[in-house]
Amino acid sequence: MGTVLVVMLSVAGYGAYNIYSGLNDDGGGGSSSKDRTIADTAEPVAAEDITKTAAAFLAAWSAGDVKKAAVLTDSLQTATAAMTSLTQDGKVSKVTATPQPLNGTTVPFTVKATVSYANLPPKEWDYSSQLTVDRNLSGQPVVKWTPDVLVPGVQENQSIITGEATSPQLDLVDRKGKVMTADKYPGLTDVFTDLRQRYPGTGGTPGIETYIADAQQKTVKTLLVVKPGKNAQLQTTLDATLQAAAEKAVTSETQAGVTALDTKTGAILAMASNPPGGVNYALALKAPGSTFKIVTATALMLAPHSSAYPNGIGPSSAARCVDGYNVPGGKQYHNVTRDNLKADLAWDFAQSCNTGFIRLSANLTQPDGLAQVGKKYFGLGGKSLPWFVGTGTGDGSIPGGTGDEFTSEMIGQGQVLMSTLNMASVSATVVNGRFLQPTILQDKKLIDHRTTISTTRLPSYVQQGLKQMMKQTADSGTAAGLLRGVDSPYGAKTGSAEENQGQADGWFTAYAGHVAAAGVVVGGGHGNDSAGPIVAAVLKAAS
């Protein structure tokens, strides 16, 4: 076996192993091929052996027998260093790990730990994790070691430390001066963590915490507060009332996210994700489905006049809706709505007819007709045009393409990726007429690398056409009834996006009064049934 170099680092007066970097002879992350002894090819491990191996490992770890537990893994030295450091640097004085019923090839387990730091009273720490079992080179079942076996969320080059945090806990102050705490607004868990890393806030002092630290020993994520400090405060654009509505709304679904914006300023008013602390579905980039037809309809109305459409394309332009239509040489597309030989663009938009849009594809320039419109009018330029809103976000992108890729992008599939923040901004642009770069901070000067994104105002006829079609969608289309009781003007667009052969993701974006919002429900199916009620709840809270 190769030798693992364990580096002692001085942090706030106490030592800390960088336990998960697994430095080795190869100089890479994780355990080296000499440390790792898993078989490349072997018979699958039987369920009984998985259960027994996991139970034996967890029992040894709970008993404090690090050597015995490490032998039951595929990475003896890395596992030894990890368990030793959790005790020494994480100040974990006691562990009781209990296996749960096998889930496929994964063994979930619960941990009841005790953290003992200096002369402070011991603090109980309960959490859940999971492990998998594979065969080593001798064919014996062993725990497959990964950085997050002992504590979930730990990545390469990170460690667990208990001590004075490198920054204070952070409270967010909403646009009306109300203090928002992480405990009360769990749908903002990732945002609280990210903002704490980016901005010091004012008036705070660090507490004693058990936390995940990065390679520079800075706090990445708090796992347990051993002794509270004084929270710092950061002025944001959030609205506590809308945030509370968003938090409540997303809990109606297992995996969901929503974002709301002020259409007059671009300020982020609410952003919530469920479950808290997992994937932030408000900011996750996913295919937006038919909500993207707002951008496609914009491109169509901006298209040059042709012999087929001498007056250009508008809401009343003919676009028959027939299931199974395909452009010559292209794949067939299907609809969830009925065929309509007399359909126009507005009907196709309101009823979410895919083939009505595909039928008009010849009027757009391939491969970048959609991408150019997205960038010029909606600020959607992918990594080449980052928004820098004040918290970490992905960048909605329209890569462009030809043939089936282009027609798929027209209906929000293919390689198009958007977040609920992006689609809320698209609706806000429809209302305002111009893209307003979103922000979550009142003082935008605090945001590193932020520059003003230059876009072009929507021509008035395009803006009015979009408003007309979004209102028709809300009044008599696929969103009918959902926005009853909201402020005027209002409008909506539903969507669903197929992903990984499973149930489609449900999407919904809408505006009412001065607020625009968008939501997604993973595996939610039709957006009007899943994401629609979430967005509607936020807009009604603003009315």
LOMI-317563 format. One record per residue (C-alpha): residue in three letters; x, y, z. Coordinates in steps of 0.1 Angstrom, whole numbers, padded with zeros to 4 digits, always signed. Each point is the difference from the previous one (the first is absolute). Example, Ala and Ser with C-alpha at 12.3 -4.5 7.8 and 13.67 -1.06 7.14 Angstrom:
LOMI-317563
[r 'ala', [+0123, -0045, +0078]]
[r 'ser', [+0014, +0034, -0007]]
//
This chain:
LOMI-317563
[r 'met', [+0000, +0000, +0000]]
[r 'gly', [+0011, +0035, -0007]]
[r 'thr', [+0007, +0024, +0028]]
[r 'val', [-0026, +0026, +0007]]
[r 'leu', [+0013, +0034, +0010]]
[r 'val', [-0021, +0015, +0028]]
[r 'val', [+0006, +0038, +0001]]
[r 'met', [-0004, +0018, +0033]]
[r 'leu', [-0014, +0035, -0004]]
[r 'ser', [-0004, +0026, +0027]]
[r 'val', [-0034, +0015, +0001]]
[r 'ala', [-0011, +0024, +0028]]
[r 'gly', [+0024, -0017, +0024]]
[r 'tyr', [-0008, -0036, -0006]]
[r 'gly', [+0011, -0026, -0025]]
[r 'ala', [-0020, -0013, -0029]]
[r 'tyr', [+0006, -0029, -0023]]
[r 'asn', [-0010, +0006, -0036]]
[r 'ile', [-0016, -0034, +0003]]
[r 'tyr', [-0019, -0003, -0032]]
[r 'ser', [+0027, +0012, -0025]]
[r 'gly', [+0016, -0035, +0004]]
[r 'leu', [+0035, +0013, -0011]]
[r 'asn', [+0021, -0029, -0013]]
[r 'asp', [+0029, -0009, -0021]]
[r 'asp', [-0018, +0010, -0031]]
[r 'gly', [-0007, +0035, +0013]]
[r 'gly', [-0037, -0003, -0009]]
[r 'gly', [-0032, +0002, +0019]]
[r 'gly', [-0016, -0031, +0016]]
[r 'ser', [+0018, -0032, +0007]]
[r 'ser', [+0027, -0011, -0025]]
[r 'ser', [-0001, -0033, -0019]]
[r 'lys', [+0024, -0013, +0026]]
[r 'asp', [-0024, +0009, +0029]]
[r 'arg', [-0032, -0010, -0018]]
[r 'thr', [-0005, -0037, -0003]]
[r 'ile', [-0033, -0003, -0017]]
[r 'ala', [-0004, -0026, -0028]]
[r 'asp', [-0005, +0013, -0035]]
[r 'thr', [-0022, -0029, -0009]]
[r 'ala', [-0018, -0023, +0024]]
[r 'glu', [-0033, -0017, +0006]]
[r 'pro', [-0025, +0023, +0016]]
[r 'val', [-0001, -0001, +0038]]
[r 'ala', [-0030, -0018, +0014]]
[r 'ala', [-0024, +0020, +0021]]
[r 'glu', [+0007, -0021, +0031]]
[r 'asp', [+0038, +0007, -0004]]
[r 'ile', [-0007, +0037, -0005]]
[r 'thr', [-0021, +0002, +0031]]
[r 'lys', [+0026, -0020, +0021]]
[r 'thr', [+0030, +0020, -0012]]
[r 'ala', [-0017, +0034, +0006]]
[r 'ala', [-0012, -0011, +0035]]
[r 'ala', [+0035, -0012, +0009]]
[r 'phe', [+0016, +0033, -0012]]
[r 'leu', [-0025, +0021, +0019]]
[r 'ala', [+0003, -0020, +0031]]
[r 'ala', [+0038, +0003, +0000]]
[r 'trp', [-0001, +0037, -0006]]
[r 'ser', [-0026, +0004, +0028]]
[r 'ala', [+0023, -0019, +0024]]
[r 'gly', [+0029, +0023, -0008]]
[r 'asp', [+0020, -0029, -0017]]
[r 'val', [+0013, +0020, -0029]]
[r 'lys', [+0025, -0027, -0011]]
[r 'lys', [-0028, -0026, -0002]]
[r 'ala', [-0024, +0023, -0018]]
[r 'ala', [+0027, +0012, -0025]]
[r 'val', [+0009, -0036, -0009]]
[r 'leu', [-0036, -0005, -0011]]
[r 'thr', [+0004, +0027, -0027]]
[r 'asp', [+0017, +0001, -0034]]
[r 'ser', [+0022, +0029, +0011]]
[r 'leu', [+0018, -0009, +0033]]
[r 'gln', [+0021, +0031, +0004]]
[r 'thr', [-0025, +0026, -0011]]
[r 'ala', [-0027, -0015, +0021]]
[r 'thr', [+0023, -0001, +0030]]
[r 'ala', [+0009, +0037, -0004]]
[r 'ala', [-0036, +0010, -0004]]
[r 'met', [-0013, -0018, +0031]]
[r 'thr', [+0030, +0012, +0020]]
[r 'ser', [-0004, +0036, -0011]]
[r 'leu', [-0037, +0000, +0007]]
[r 'thr', [+0009, -0008, +0036]]
[r 'gln', [+0030, +0023, +0004]]
[r 'asp', [-0010, +0030, -0021]]
[r 'gly', [-0038, -0004, -0001]]
[r 'lys', [+0001, -0006, +0038]]
[r 'val', [-0024, -0029, -0004]]
[r 'ser', [+0003, -0019, +0033]]
[r 'lys', [-0027, -0026, -0006]]
[r 'val', [-0017, -0016, -0030]]
[r 'thr', [-0030, -0023, -0003]]
[r 'ala', [-0006, -0010, -0036]]
[r 'thr', [-0030, -0021, -0007]]
[r 'pro', [-0007, -0016, -0034]]
[r 'gln', [-0034, +0003, -0017]]
[r 'pro', [-0017, -0024, -0024]]
[r 'leu', [+0020, -0006, -0032]]
[r 'asn', [-0011, +0023, -0029]]
[r 'gly', [+0012, -0018, -0032]]
[r 'thr', [+0038, -0002, +0004]]
[r 'thr', [+0001, +0029, +0025]]
[r 'val', [-0001, -0002, +0038]]
[r 'pro', [-0015, +0031, +0016]]
[r 'phe', [+0010, +0005, +0036]]
[r 'thr', [-0007, +0025, +0028]]
[r 'val', [+0026, +0015, +0023]]
[r 'lys', [-0004, +0012, +0036]]
[r 'ala', [+0033, +0018, +0008]]
[r 'thr', [+0012, +0020, +0029]]
[r 'val', [+0023, +0030, -0006]]
[r 'ser', [+0022, +0010, +0030]]
[r 'tyr', [+0019, +0033, -0004]]
[r 'ala', [+0023, +0014, +0027]]
[r 'asn', [-0020, +0007, +0032]]
[r 'leu', [-0033, +0005, -0017]]
[r 'pro', [-0029, -0024, +0007]]
[r 'pro', [-0001, -0030, -0024]]
[r 'lys', [-0023, +0006, -0029]]
[r 'glu', [-0021, -0027, -0017]]
[r 'trp', [+0002, -0003, -0038]]
[r 'asp', [-0025, -0022, -0019]]
[r 'tyr', [+0002, -0005, -0038]]
[r 'ser', [-0004, -0026, -0027]]
[r 'ser', [+0025, -0013, -0026]]
[r 'gln', [+0004, -0030, -0023]]
[r 'leu', [+0026, -0024, -0014]]
[r 'thr', [+0004, -0026, -0027]]
[r 'val', [+0018, -0034, +0001]]
[r 'asp', [+0021, -0015, -0028]]
[r 'arg', [+0026, -0027, -0003]]
[r 'asn', [+0038, +0004, +0006]]
[r 'leu', [+0027, -0017, -0021]]
[r 'ser', [-0004, -0031, +0021]]
[r 'gly', [-0037, -0001, -0007]]
[r 'gln', [-0010, +0009, +0035]]
[r 'pro', [-0028, +0026, +0006]]
[r 'val', [+0013, +0033, +0013]]
[r 'val', [-0014, +0035, +0005]]
[r 'lys', [+0007, +0022, -0031]]
[r 'trp', [+0016, +0031, +0015]]
[r 'thr', [-0011, +0034, -0011]]
[r 'pro', [+0006, +0034, +0016]]
[r 'asp', [-0036, +0002, +0013]]
[r 'val', [-0003, -0034, +0016]]
[r 'leu', [+0004, +0012, +0036]]
[r 'val', [-0017, +0034, -0005]]
[r 'pro', [-0022, +0008, -0030]]
[r 'gly', [+0009, +0030, -0021]]
[r 'val', [+0037, -0003, +0004]]
[r 'gln', [+0020, +0003, -0033]]
[r 'glu', [+0036, -0005, -0010]]
[r 'asn', [+0025, +0024, +0017]]
[r 'gln', [-0025, +0007, +0028]]
[r 'ser', [+0002, -0008, +0037]]
[r 'ile', [-0022, +0000, +0031]]
[r 'ile', [+0010, +0024, +0028]]
[r 'thr', [-0015, +0011, +0033]]
[r 'gly', [+0012, +0033, +0012]]
[r 'glu', [-0006, +0037, -0005]]
[r 'ala', [-0016, +0005, -0034]]
[r 'thr', [+0019, +0021, -0026]]
[r 'ser', [-0030, +0023, -0004]]
[r 'pro', [-0032, +0008, +0020]]
[r 'gln', [-0033, -0015, -0007]]
[r 'leu', [-0020, +0023, -0023]]
[r 'asp', [-0035, +0014, +0003]]
[r 'leu', [-0015, +0015, -0031]]
[r 'val', [-0019, +0033, +0002]]
[r 'asp', [-0029, +0003, -0025]]
[r 'arg', [-0008, +0031, -0020]]
[r 'lys', [-0023, +0013, +0027]]
[r 'gly', [+0025, -0005, +0028]]
[r 'lys', [-0013, -0033, +0014]]
[r 'val', [+0027, -0024, +0013]]
[r 'met', [-0001, -0035, -0017]]
[r 'thr', [+0017, -0029, +0017]]
[r 'ala', [+0011, -0033, -0015]]
[r 'asp', [-0021, -0019, +0025]]
[r 'lys', [-0032, +0017, -0010]]
[r 'tyr', [+0006, -0001, -0037]]
[r 'pro', [+0015, -0034, -0008]]
[r 'gly', [-0008, +0003, -0037]]
[r 'leu', [+0029, +0025, -0001]]
[r 'thr', [+0025, -0024, +0017]]
[r 'asp', [+0024, +0000, -0029]]
[r 'val', [-0003, +0037, -0006]]
[r 'phe', [+0008, +0007, +0037]]
[r 'thr', [+0030, -0022, -0002]]
[r 'asp', [+0012, +0016, -0033]]
[r 'leu', [-0005, +0036, +0011]]
[r 'arg', [+0018, -0007, +0033]]
[r 'gln', [+0030, -0011, -0020]]
[r 'arg', [-0001, +0030, -0023]]
[r 'tyr', [-0008, +0029, +0022]]
[r 'pro', [+0009, +0007, +0037]]
[r 'gly', [-0031, +0020, +0008]]
[r 'thr', [+0001, +0024, +0029]]
[r 'gly', [+0000, -0003, +0038]]
[r 'gly', [+0007, -0037, +0004]]
[r 'thr', [+0024, -0022, +0020]]
[r 'pro', [+0007, -0037, -0008]]
[r 'gly', [-0012, -0028, +0022]]
[r 'ile', [+0014, -0034, +0008]]
[r 'glu', [-0012, -0024, -0028]]
[r 'thr', [+0006, -0034, -0015]]
[r 'tyr', [+0004, +0008, -0037]]
[r 'ile', [+0012, -0012, -0033]]
[r 'ala', [+0032, +0020, -0009]]
[r 'asp', [+0016, +0004, -0034]]
[r 'ala', [+0036, -0003, -0009]]
[r 'gln', [+0007, +0035, +0014]]
[r 'gln', [-0018, -0010, +0032]]
[r 'lys', [-0029, +0024, -0006]]
[r 'thr', [-0035, -0010, +0010]]
[r 'val', [-0019, -0016, -0028]]
[r 'lys', [-0030, -0013, +0019]]
[r 'thr', [-0010, +0000, +0036]]
[r 'leu', [-0010, -0034, +0013]]
[r 'leu', [-0006, +0008, +0037]]
[r 'val', [+0001, +0031, +0021]]
[r 'val', [+0017, -0009, +0032]]
[r 'lys', [-0001, +0036, +0015]]
[r 'pro', [-0018, +0028, -0019]]
[r 'gly', [+0018, +0032, -0009]]
[r 'lys', [-0016, +0032, -0010]]
[r 'asn', [-0016, -0001, -0035]]
[r 'ala', [+0011, +0025, -0026]]
[r 'gln', [-0026, +0017, -0022]]
[r 'leu', [-0001, +0005, -0037]]
[r 'gln', [-0024, +0023, -0019]]
[r 'thr', [-0019, -0019, -0028]]
[r 'thr', [-0027, +0006, -0025]]
[r 'leu', [-0021, -0029, +0014]]
[r 'asp', [-0036, +0005, +0012]]
[r 'ala', [-0007, -0020, +0032]]
[r 'thr', [-0037, -0003, -0008]]
[r 'leu', [+0006, -0014, -0035]]
[r 'gln', [+0029, -0022, +0013]]
[r 'ala', [-0023, -0015, +0026]]
[r 'ala', [-0026, -0007, -0027]]
[r 'ala', [+0026, -0016, -0022]]
[r 'glu', [+0014, -0021, +0028]]
[r 'lys', [-0035, -0014, +0008]]
[r 'ala', [-0008, -0005, -0037]]
[r 'val', [+0030, -0022, -0009]]
[r 'thr', [-0006, -0023, +0029]]
[r 'ser', [-0030, -0013, -0018]]
[r 'glu', [+0024, -0019, -0023]]
[r 'thr', [+0029, -0023, +0007]]
[r 'gln', [+0024, +0018, -0023]]
[r 'ala', [-0008, +0035, -0010]]
[r 'gly', [+0013, +0035, -0004]]
[r 'val', [-0014, +0035, -0006]]
[r 'thr', [+0013, +0035, -0006]]
[r 'ala', [-0018, +0034, +0000]]
[r 'leu', [+0012, +0033, -0014]]
[r 'asp', [-0011, +0036, +0001]]
[r 'thr', [-0008, +0008, -0036]]
[r 'lys', [+0009, +0037, +0005]]
[r 'thr', [+0035, -0005, +0014]]
[r 'gly', [+0011, -0036, -0005]]
[r 'ala', [+0003, -0005, +0038]]
[r 'ile', [-0003, -0035, +0012]]
[r 'leu', [-0030, +0000, +0023]]
[r 'ala', [-0001, -0037, +0009]]
[r 'met', [+0019, -0032, -0007]]
[r 'ala', [-0008, -0034, +0016]]
[r 'ser', [+0009, -0036, -0005]]
[r 'asn', [-0012, -0032, +0015]]
[r 'pro', [+0015, -0021, +0015]]
[r 'pro', [+0021, +0025, +0019]]
[r 'gly', [+0037, -0005, -0002]]
[r 'gly', [-0001, -0023, -0030]]
[r 'val', [+0001, +0010, -0036]]
[r 'asn', [-0011, +0035, -0003]]
[r 'tyr', [-0028, -0005, -0025]]
[r 'ala', [-0007, +0038, -0002]]
[r 'leu', [+0034, +0003, -0017]]
[r 'ala', [+0006, -0034, -0016]]
[r 'leu', [+0004, +0001, -0037]]
[r 'lys', [-0026, -0023, -0018]]
[r 'ala', [-0018, -0001, -0033]]
[r 'pro', [-0028, +0025, +0004]]
[r 'gly', [-0025, -0016, -0024]]
[r 'ser', [-0028, +0021, -0015]]
[r 'thr', [+0006, +0030, +0023]]
[r 'phe', [+0029, +0007, -0024]]
[r 'lys', [-0026, +0006, -0027]]
[r 'ile', [-0001, +0036, +0012]]
[r 'val', [+0035, +0004, -0014]]
[r 'thr', [-0009, -0020, -0032]]
[r 'ala', [-0031, +0021, -0005]]
[r 'thr', [+0021, +0031, +0003]]
[r 'ala', [+0024, -0013, -0027]]
[r 'leu', [-0029, -0009, -0023]]
[r 'met', [-0016, +0034, +0003]]
[r 'leu', [+0034, +0016, -0008]]
[r 'ala', [+0006, -0022, -0030]]
[r 'pro', [+0003, +0016, -0034]]
[r 'his', [-0032, +0002, -0021]]
[r 'ser', [-0004, -0028, -0025]]
[r 'ser', [-0023, -0010, -0028]]
[r 'ala', [-0019, -0023, +0024]]
[r 'tyr', [-0003, +0028, +0025]]
[r 'pro', [+0003, +0033, -0019]]
[r 'asn', [-0011, +0020, +0030]]
[r 'gly', [+0023, -0019, +0023]]
[r 'ile', [-0009, -0025, +0028]]
[r 'gly', [-0023, +0010, +0028]]
[r 'pro', [-0025, -0015, +0024]]
[r 'ser', [-0026, -0004, -0027]]
[r 'ser', [+0024, -0017, -0025]]
[r 'ala', [-0012, -0034, -0012]]
[r 'ala', [+0019, -0029, +0015]]
[r 'arg', [-0020, -0033, -0001]]
[r 'cys', [+0003, -0023, +0030]]
[r 'val', [+0003, -0036, -0011]]
[r 'asp', [+0015, -0028, +0021]]
[r 'gly', [+0029, -0018, -0016]]
[r 'tyr', [+0011, +0029, -0023]]
[r 'asn', [+0036, +0001, -0010]]
[r 'val', [+0020, +0022, -0023]]
[r 'pro', [+0014, -0018, -0031]]
[r 'gly', [+0026, -0024, +0012]]
[r 'gly', [-0005, +0008, +0036]]
[r 'lys', [-0015, -0019, +0029]]
[r 'gln', [-0036, +0000, +0009]]
[r 'tyr', [-0013, +0021, +0029]]
[r 'his', [-0030, -0006, +0021]]
[r 'asn', [-0025, +0021, +0019]]
[r 'val', [-0021, -0004, +0032]]
[r 'thr', [-0027, +0021, -0015]]
[r 'arg', [-0025, -0008, -0027]]
[r 'asp', [+0006, +0006, -0037]]
[r 'asn', [-0013, +0033, -0013]]
[r 'leu', [+0003, +0006, -0038]]
[r 'lys', [-0011, +0036, +0005]]
[r 'ala', [+0025, +0008, +0028]]
[r 'asp', [+0020, +0032, +0000]]
[r 'leu', [+0032, +0008, +0019]]
[r 'ala', [-0020, +0014, +0030]]
[r 'trp', [-0020, -0033, +0002]]
[r 'asp', [+0031, -0021, -0002]]
[r 'phe', [+0017, +0021, +0027]]
[r 'ala', [-0030, -0001, +0023]]
[r 'gln', [-0007, -0037, -0005]]
[r 'ser', [+0037, -0009, -0001]]
[r 'cys', [-0001, -0016, -0034]]
[r 'asn', [+0036, -0011, -0009]]
[r 'thr', [-0006, -0007, -0037]]
[r 'gly', [-0016, +0034, -0006]]
[r 'phe', [+0033, +0016, +0009]]
[r 'ile', [+0021, -0026, -0018]]
[r 'arg', [-0020, +0007, -0032]]
[r 'leu', [+0014, +0035, +0001]]
[r 'ser', [+0037, -0010, +0004]]
[r 'ala', [+0008, +0009, -0036]]
[r 'asn', [-0005, +0037, +0009]]
[r 'leu', [+0029, -0001, +0024]]
[r 'thr', [+0037, +0000, -0007]]
[r 'gln', [+0020, -0031, +0009]]
[r 'pro', [+0020, -0007, +0020]]
[r 'asp', [+0000, +0032, +0022]]
[r 'gly', [-0033, +0018, -0007]]
[r 'leu', [-0014, -0009, +0035]]
[r 'ala', [+0033, +0006, +0017]]
[r 'gln', [+0004, +0035, -0015]]
[r 'val', [-0035, +0010, +0011]]
[r 'gly', [+0005, -0014, +0035]]
[r 'lys', [+0032, +0020, +0004]]
[r 'lys', [-0011, +0032, -0016]]
[r 'tyr', [-0034, +0004, +0017]]
[r 'phe', [+0001, -0023, +0031]]
[r 'gly', [+0036, +0001, +0011]]
[r 'leu', [+0004, -0037, -0005]]
[r 'gly', [+0035, -0006, -0011]]
[r 'gly', [+0012, -0030, +0020]]
[r 'lys', [+0035, +0002, +0014]]
[r 'ser', [+0009, +0028, -0023]]
[r 'leu', [-0025, +0022, +0016]]
[r 'pro', [-0001, -0007, +0038]]
[r 'trp', [-0026, +0019, +0020]]
[r 'phe', [+0019, +0003, +0034]]
[r 'val', [-0031, +0005, +0021]]
[r 'gly', [+0018, -0002, +0033]]
[r 'thr', [-0003, -0037, +0007]]
[r 'gly', [+0013, -0029, -0019]]
[r 'thr', [-0022, -0009, -0031]]
[r 'gly', [+0003, -0019, -0031]]
[r 'asp', [-0003, +0018, -0033]]
[r 'gly', [-0030, -0008, -0022]]
[r 'ser', [+0012, -0010, -0035]]
[r 'ile', [-0013, -0005, -0035]]
[r 'pro', [+0028, -0018, -0018]]
[r 'gly', [-0017, +0000, -0034]]
[r 'gly', [+0001, -0028, -0026]]
[r 'thr', [-0014, -0013, -0032]]
[r 'gly', [-0027, -0025, -0010]]
[r 'asp', [-0016, -0018, +0029]]
[r 'glu', [+0021, +0018, +0026]]
[r 'phe', [-0013, +0034, -0012]]
[r 'thr', [-0036, -0011, -0002]]
[r 'ser', [+0004, -0016, +0035]]
[r 'glu', [+0014, +0033, +0013]]
[r 'met', [-0031, +0018, -0013]]
[r 'ile', [-0021, -0018, +0026]]
[r 'gly', [+0025, +0002, +0028]]
[r 'gln', [+0016, -0034, -0004]]
[r 'gly', [+0032, -0010, -0017]]
[r 'gln', [+0030, +0016, +0017]]
[r 'val', [-0018, +0031, +0013]]
[r 'leu', [+0005, +0004, +0037]]
[r 'met', [-0017, +0025, +0023]]
[r 'ser', [-0007, +0006, +0037]]
[r 'thr', [-0031, +0014, +0017]]
[r 'leu', [+0020, +0032, +0004]]
[r 'asn', [+0005, +0001, -0038]]
[r 'met', [-0036, -0007, -0008]]
[r 'ala', [-0013, +0025, +0026]]
[r 'ser', [+0022, +0026, -0017]]
[r 'val', [-0014, -0009, -0034]]
[r 'ser', [-0035, +0007, +0013]]
[r 'ala', [+0012, +0032, +0016]]
[r 'thr', [+0015, +0011, -0033]]
[r 'val', [-0034, -0005, -0017]]
[r 'val', [-0016, +0023, +0026]]
[r 'asn', [+0027, +0027, +0001]]
[r 'gly', [+0010, -0002, -0037]]
[r 'arg', [+0037, -0001, +0009]]
[r 'phe', [+0022, -0025, +0018]]
[r 'leu', [+0009, +0011, +0035]]
[r 'gln', [+0030, -0018, +0014]]
[r 'pro', [-0011, -0017, +0032]]
[r 'thr', [+0016, +0006, +0034]]
[r 'ile', [-0005, -0013, +0035]]
[r 'leu', [+0020, +0028, +0017]]
[r 'gln', [-0012, +0035, +0006]]
[r 'asp', [+0036, +0012, -0005]]
[r 'lys', [+0010, -0013, -0033]]
[r 'lys', [+0035, +0014, +0004]]
[r 'leu', [+0007, -0029, +0023]]
[r 'ile', [-0003, -0025, -0028]]
[r 'asp', [+0033, -0010, -0015]]
[r 'his', [+0004, +0000, -0037]]
[r 'arg', [-0035, +0015, -0006]]
[r 'thr', [-0002, +0021, -0031]]
[r 'thr', [-0032, +0014, -0016]]
[r 'ile', [-0013, -0023, -0027]]
[r 'ser', [-0010, +0019, -0031]]
[r 'thr', [-0032, -0012, -0017]]
[r 'thr', [-0025, +0014, -0025]]
[r 'arg', [-0036, +0010, +0010]]
[r 'leu', [-0027, -0023, -0015]]
[r 'pro', [-0017, +0017, -0029]]
[r 'ser', [-0034, +0011, +0012]]
[r 'tyr', [-0019, -0023, -0024]]
[r 'val', [+0020, -0030, +0013]]
[r 'gln', [-0006, +0010, +0036]]
[r 'gln', [-0037, +0004, -0005]]
[r 'gly', [-0002, -0033, -0019]]
[r 'leu', [+0017, -0018, +0028]]
[r 'lys', [-0023, +0015, +0026]]
[r 'gln', [-0031, -0008, -0021]]
[r 'met', [+0011, -0037, -0003]]
[r 'met', [+0010, -0003, +0037]]
[r 'lys', [-0033, +0015, +0011]]
[r 'gln', [-0019, -0024, -0023]]
[r 'thr', [+0019, -0029, +0016]]
[r 'ala', [-0011, +0011, +0034]]
[r 'asp', [-0036, +0007, -0010]]
[r 'ser', [-0008, -0029, -0022]]
[r 'gly', [+0031, -0020, -0007]]
[r 'thr', [+0020, -0026, +0020]]
[r 'ala', [+0003, +0024, +0030]]
[r 'ala', [-0037, +0008, +0002]]
[r 'gly', [-0012, +0007, +0035]]
[r 'leu', [+0033, -0001, +0017]]
[r 'leu', [+0005, +0038, +0002]]
[r 'arg', [-0035, +0009, +0011]]
[r 'gly', [+0002, +0028, +0026]]
[r 'val', [+0035, +0013, -0009]]
[r 'asp', [+0008, +0036, -0009]]
[r 'ser', [-0002, +0012, -0036]]
[r 'pro', [+0015, -0001, -0025]]
[r 'tyr', [+0006, -0037, +0001]]
[r 'gly', [+0011, -0028, -0023]]
[r 'ala', [+0015, -0035, +0001]]
[r 'lys', [+0017, -0028, -0019]]
[r 'thr', [+0000, -0036, +0010]]
[r 'gly', [+0026, -0027, -0010]]
[r 'ser', [+0012, -0035, +0005]]
[r 'ala', [+0034, -0013, -0009]]
[r 'glu', [+0010, -0036, -0005]]
[r 'glu', [+0032, -0010, +0018]]
[r 'asn', [+0017, -0034, +0003]]
[r 'gln', [-0029, -0020, -0012]]
[r 'gly', [-0019, +0006, +0032]]
[r 'gln', [-0031, +0021, +0009]]
[r 'ala', [+0004, +0034, -0016]]
[r 'asp', [+0009, +0030, +0021]]
[r 'gly', [-0029, +0025, +0005]]
[r 'trp', [+0007, +0037, -0008]]
[r 'phe', [-0020, +0032, +0004]]
[r 'thr', [+0008, +0036, -0003]]
[r 'ala', [-0023, +0030, +0004]]
[r 'tyr', [-0003, +0036, +0010]]
[r 'ala', [-0026, +0020, +0019]]
[r 'gly', [+0002, +0037, +0007]]
[r 'his', [+0037, +0008, +0007]]
[r 'val', [+0011, -0035, +0008]]
[r 'ala', [+0012, -0028, -0023]]
[r 'ala', [+0007, -0035, +0011]]
[r 'ala', [+0009, -0035, -0013]]
[r 'gly', [+0000, -0034, +0016]]
[r 'val', [+0011, -0035, -0008]]
[r 'val', [-0011, -0034, +0015]]
[r 'val', [+0024, -0029, -0007]]
[r 'gly', [-0021, -0028, -0015]]
[r 'gly', [-0031, +0021, +0004]]
[r 'gly', [-0014, -0007, -0034]]
[r 'his', [-0023, +0027, -0014]]
[r 'gly', [+0011, +0035, +0013]]
[r 'asn', [-0036, +0011, +0006]]
[r 'asp', [-0005, -0028, +0025]]
[r 'ser', [+0033, +0002, +0018]]
[r 'ala', [+0020, +0032, -0003]]
[r 'gly', [-0030, +0021, -0008]]
[r 'pro', [-0015, +0000, +0035]]
[r 'ile', [+0034, +0009, +0015]]
[r 'val', [+0005, +0030, -0022]]
[r 'ala', [-0037, +0011, +0004]]
[r 'ala', [+0004, -0001, +0038]]
[r 'val', [+0030, +0024, -0001]]
[r 'leu', [-0018, +0024, -0024]]
[r 'lys', [-0031, +0000, +0022]]
[r 'ala', [+0021, +0008, +0030]]
[r 'ala', [+0012, +0031, -0019]]
[r 'ser', [-0035, +0011, -0009]]
//
